[in-house]
Amino acid sequence: MSENRVVFLTGASKGLGEHICGHLLASGFKVFATARNIPDSAKTKNNDQIMWHSLDISSYTQCETAINSCLEKFGHIDILINNASACTGGVTIADIPHAGIDIEIDTTFKGAVYLSKIFIAKMCKRKQGKIFFISSTSGLAGEPGNKFYSIYAASKAAIIRYSECLNQDISQYNMQSHVIVPCNMRNSNFEREDAVSYSDVSDLLIKMINIGDNISLSQAILRPAITHHV
């Protein structure tokens, strides 16, 4: 049942992560919500269903501490959702600061690898567990619209390939890895470009969580069925 399942969520304080967190809570899941900077309003909301924890996922030590804190709070973790991401770009690679490259790779890709490694090591003996990654259609081969976003697109592509390979690696533990690949996301102004809403992605995530362990939906690409922009 949802109320007995624990979700470890990254990037939970804003944007898509905030919506995912809300959908999980509304569906009865217990949530260990992490973010680099936790809003003051969230700090007062720790209870039996949710716990907030500050986390810089580029630090392996912090990732390990966060996983352990979640286990101390809830006793186990059923689902890991790697949502945190950077979005470095807007200029040519020659003009991107060195630090910006590190932030993109560390936040979008390396942190997700760290957390999945720690989660699997801690939970594999339970012979159950699901890992979700949020990628982007920017990471798909031949996808247009990536001009000036080569590092971001490469990091999102790495997430897709990593999840595919990881799904094979952890099948021996009866665990699964899934990647959701949405196009542009927003909550309004859909006429500007082809986009899906944060709620669309969150709803799909809940549905994929609830798929039985005997079925593996390793990748889901989200695009709008109807083009709204001119």
C-alpha positions in Angstrom: 0.0 0.0 0.0 1.2 3.5 -0.7 1.2 4.6 2.9 3.8 1.9 3.7 6.1 2.8 0.9 9.0 5.3 1.4 10.3 7.5 -1.4 13.6 9.3 -1.4 13.3 12.4 -3.7 15.9 14.8 -4.9 15.3 18.4 -6.1 12.1 18.5 -4.1 11.9 22.2 -3.3 10.7 23.7 -6.6 9.6 23.1 -10.1 8.9 19.5 -11.1 10.3 18.2 -7.8 7.8 20.3 -5.8 4.9 18.8 -7.9 6.2 15.3 -7.6 6.5 15.7 -3.8 2.9 16.9 -3.6 1.6 14.1 -5.8 3.4 11.5 -3.7 2.0 12.9 -0.4 -1.5 13.1 -1.9 -1.2 9.4 -3.0 -0.2 8.3 0.6 3.5 7.8 0.2 6.0 8.7 2.8 8.6 11.1 1.4 12.2 11.9 2.3 12.4 15.2 0.5 15.9 16.6 -0.3 17.1 19.8 -1.9 20.3 21.8 -1.8 18.4 24.7 -0.2 15.2 23.9 1.7 12.6 26.6 1.9 11.9 27.9 5.4 8.2 27.0 4.9 9.1 23.4 4.4 11.4 23.1 7.4 8.3 23.3 9.7 6.4 20.5 7.9 8.4 17.5 9.0 6.0 14.9 10.3 5.3 11.1 10.1 4.7 11.4 6.3 7.5 13.7 5.2 11.0 14.7 6.3 13.1 17.4 4.7 16.9 17.1 4.4 19.5 19.5 2.9 21.6 17.7 0.3 24.3 18.6 -2.2 24.2 15.5 -4.4 27.6 16.2 -5.8 29.0 15.1 -2.5 29.2 11.3 -2.1 29.5 11.7 1.7 26.4 13.9 1.8 24.5 11.3 -0.3 25.4 8.5 2.0 24.5 10.6 5.1 21.1 11.4 3.5 20.3 7.8 2.7 21.2 6.8 6.3 19.0 9.6 7.7 16.1 8.4 5.6 16.6 4.8 6.9 16.7 6.1 10.5 13.5 8.1 9.9 11.4 5.5 8.0 13.3 2.2 8.4 13.6 1.4 4.7 13.4 3.0 1.2 11.3 1.5 -1.5 11.7 4.1 -4.3 14.5 6.5 -5.2 13.6 9.4 -7.5 16.6 11.2 -9.1 15.0 14.5 -10.1 17.6 17.1 -9.3 19.2 18.6 -12.3 21.2 21.6 -13.5 20.6 23.4 -16.8 23.9 24.8 -18.0 23.9 26.5 -21.4 22.7 29.4 -23.4 26.2 30.1 -24.8 28.8 28.2 -26.8 30.9 25.6 -25.0 33.9 28.0 -25.3 32.0 30.6 -23.1 30.7 28.2 -20.4 32.8 28.6 -17.2 34.7 25.5 -16.1 32.7 25.5 -12.9 29.4 25.4 -14.9 30.5 22.2 -16.6 31.3 20.6 -13.3 27.9 21.7 -11.8 26.0 20.3 -14.8 27.7 16.9 -14.7 27.8 16.6 -10.9 24.2 17.6 -10.4 22.5 16.0 -13.4 24.5 12.8 -13.7 27.1 12.0 -11.0 24.8 12.7 -8.1 22.2 10.3 -9.5 24.9 7.6 -9.9 26.1 8.2 -6.3 22.6 7.8 -4.8 21.6 4.8 -6.9 24.8 3.0 -5.9 24.2 3.7 -2.2 20.5 2.8 -2.4 21.2 -0.5 -4.2 23.9 -1.4 -1.7 21.6 -0.7 1.3 18.4 -2.2 -0.1 19.3 -5.1 -2.4 18.9 -7.7 0.3 15.2 -6.8 0.5 14.8 -8.1 -3.1 12.6 -5.2 -4.1 13.0 -1.5 -5.0 12.6 0.9 -7.9 14.9 3.7 -9.1 13.6 6.5 -11.3 15.6 9.1 -13.2 14.2 12.2 -14.8 15.9 12.8 -18.1 14.9 15.0 -21.1 14.2 14.6 -24.8 17.3 16.8 -25.1 19.2 13.6 -24.4 17.8 11.7 -27.4 19.8 11.3 -30.5 19.0 13.9 -33.3 16.7 15.9 -31.1 16.5 19.5 -32.3 16.7 22.6 -30.1 19.9 21.7 -28.3 22.0 24.6 -29.6 24.2 26.0 -26.8 23.1 23.2 -24.5 25.6 20.5 -25.3 26.7 19.8 -21.7 23.1 19.6 -20.5 22.0 17.3 -23.5 25.0 15.0 -22.9 24.3 14.7 -19.2 20.6 13.9 -19.9 21.7 11.3 -22.5 24.1 9.7 -20.0 21.1 9.4 -17.6 19.1 7.5 -20.2 22.0 5.1 -21.0 22.9 4.6 -17.4 19.3 3.7 -16.4 19.1 1.2 -19.3 22.3 -0.6 -18.2 21.5 -0.4 -14.5 18.1 -2.0 -15.1 19.9 -5.1 -16.3 22.5 -5.0 -13.5 20.0 -5.0 -10.7 17.5 -7.5 -12.0 19.3 -10.1 -9.9 18.0 -8.2 -6.8 14.5 -8.0 -8.2 15.0 -4.3 -8.4 14.2 -2.1 -11.4 15.5 1.1 -13.0 13.2 3.4 -15.0 13.8 6.7 -16.8 11.2 9.3 -17.7 12.1 11.4 -20.7 9.8 14.5 -20.9 10.1 17.3 -23.5 9.8 20.9 -22.3 7.9 21.2 -19.0 5.8 24.1 -17.8 2.6 25.0 -15.9 1.2 27.6 -18.3 1.8 29.3 -21.6 1.7 26.0 -23.5 1.2 27.9 -26.7 4.9 29.0 -26.7 6.2 25.5 -27.6 5.4 21.8 -27.4 5.4 21.1 -23.7 4.0 18.9 -21.0 3.0 20.0 -17.5 4.7 19.2 -14.2 1.4 17.4 -13.3 1.6 15.2 -16.4 5.1 14.0 -15.4 4.1 13.5 -11.8 1.0 11.5 -12.7 3.0 9.3 -15.0 5.6 8.7 -12.3 2.9 7.6 -9.8 1.5 5.2 -12.4 4.9 3.7 -13.1 5.6 3.3 -9.4 2.4 1.3 -9.0 3.2 -1.1 -11.9 3.7 -4.6 -10.6 7.3 -5.9 -10.1 6.6 -8.5 -12.8 6.5 -5.8 -15.5 9.4 -3.5 -16.4 8.7 -0.2 -18.2 12.3 0.9 -18.5 11.8 4.1 -20.5 8.8 6.5 -21.0 9.1 9.4 -23.4 6.6 12.2 -22.8 5.4 14.6 -25.5 2.1 16.5 -25.9 -0.5 14.6 -28.1 -1.6 18.0 -29.5 0.6 20.8 -30.6 -0.6 24.1 -29.1 1.9 26.6 -30.3 1.8 28.3 -33.7 
